[in-house]
């Protein structure tokens, strides 16, 4: 389940942007996918993000800027 925040270029770093969640699931698994999404977003809001996870995402961001 990928998710990410979109930051509009016209708003600068102060604009929090839109959080999009994308899932590739069958209709019969949609309810479970929504429940898992809500649980993950709740966890992210309550628990600190591990330093290794932050470093991985920073590295991915830097690489994405290099390939523009």
Secondary structure in CASP SS format (residue, H / E / C, confidence):
PFRMAT SS
TARGET T0000
AUTHOR 0000-0000-0000
METHOD secondary structure of the structure
MODEL  1
X C 1.00
X E 1.00
X E 1.00
X E 1.00
X E 1.00
X E 1.00
X C 1.00
X C 1.00
X C 1.00
X C 1.00
X C 1.00
X H 1.00
X H 1.00
X H 1.00
X C 1.00
X C 1.00
X C 1.00
X E 1.00
X E 1.00
X E 1.00
X E 1.00
X E 1.00
X C 1.00
X C 1.00
X C 1.00
X C 1.00
X H 1.00
X H 1.00
X H 1.00
X H 1.00
X H 1.00
X H 1.00
X H 1.00
X H 1.00
X H 1.00
X H 1.00
X H 1.00
X H 1.00
X H 1.00
X H 1.00
X H 1.00
X H 1.00
X H 1.00
X H 1.00
X H 1.00
X H 1.00
X C 1.00
X C 1.00
X C 1.00
X C 1.00
X H 1.00
X H 1.00
X H 1.00
X H 1.00
X H 1.00
X H 1.00
X H 1.00
X H 1.00
X H 1.00
X H 1.00
X H 1.00
X H 1.00
X H 1.00
X H 1.00
X H 1.00
X H 1.00
X C 1.00
X C 1.00
END
